[in-house]
Amino acid sequence: MKKLIALLLAAVMTMSLLTACGGGNASETTSDAAEAESTENEAAQDEAQAPEADEADTQSEPEAEEGETEADAEAGDVSEALADGVLTVGTNAEFPPFEYVGDDGEPDGFDIALIKAIGEKLGVEVQVENMEFDSLVASIGSKVDVSIAGMTVTEERQKSVDFSDAYYEAVQYVILPEGSEIAAAADLEGKAIGVQLGTTGDFIASDDIADSKVSQYNKGMDAVNDLINGKLDCVIIDKNPALVFASKFEGQLTAIDGAEFGFEPEEYAVAMPKGDTALADQVNAALAEIKADGTFDKLVETYIEN
Ligand code: GLN
C-alpha cells in the first residue's frame, strides 16, 4: 500500500513538473501567435495596396471554398459532355460483380454504383446504356459520353479513348474443368479456348497462345456453358467474373490465377472521349473524393467482397 502511495506521489510530482514546462511553452506560443497576427495584418495591408495582382492569382489557381467539393474546385472547365446535366454511360451488363442485370431489369454492380457516385459528385444524372462490350470503345463520344465496364487500360484502346485514373487491379483467370491437365502456359498451346469478344482475355488467347482455337462469345457466361458442355478446354476471363462463373458450377469447374500462366496484371478505368481533358479532370477529382471519403471501400465491400 505504502509503495502505491509513493508511486502515486511520484506521478503527481512528475505531472506538475511537466505542467510547469508546458506553461513555459505556452507563453512562447502566445508570442508566436502575436507575431503571426502581425504578419497577417501586413499581408492584409499588402492586399489592400495591390488588389489586381491578387485577383490574377485567384484566377489562375481557384481555391476550394467552404462547401465546395474538391471535384468542383479542381475542375477548371466543365466538359460539354456534362453540359446537359446527364452523363450517359455505356456498359456491358454481363460481367459480375462489376456489371450485371439486376432484379429490376436494370444494370447494377460495382461499376454502376461507382459511376453513379461519380455522377453525384459532379452534380449530373447518370443514364446507363447496356450494349455489347466490343462496341463500347467506338460508342464513346457519340452514343455515350463515357464507358465503365471493367475495361482494362490498353495501349490499343488509348489510341481512340482516354482513360481515367485506374480504380481496380485485375488479372485474367483460366477456368478449367475439374481434373484438367492444363496447369502452365505451355499447356494452353493448341487448346480450344473460350473468351469474351474484344476483351483482353481474347487478345491473350488469340495473339499470345500458339495454335489456339479461340471461340469468341458476346457473353462470358455463354463461354462457360460451352466449357461445361465439353466444347472448350478452358475459358480465359477476368478474375472476379471467373470466380463468379466458376462458383455456379462448384465441383465441376475451377478458376486458376492467370499469374501462374504468366498473364500480366491489368487495371480498370473509366473510358472517355479522347482529348476531353475537362471531363477527365472532373471524373478523376470525383474518383479521388470517392476514394478519400470511404465510399469506394464501401462499394468494394458491398459488391466485390461479399
Ligand atoms: N477487362 C477486360 C477488358 O477490358 C474484360 C472486360 C469485360 O469483359 N467487361 O477487355
Boltz pocket constraint, residues with backbone or C-beta under 6 A from the ligand:
constraints:
  - pocket:
      binder: B
      contacts: [[A, 92], [A, 95], [A, 133], [A, 149], [A, 150], [A, 151], [A, 152], [A, 153], [A, 196], [A, 198], [A, 199], [A, 200], [A, 201], [A, 238]]
      max_distance: 6.0
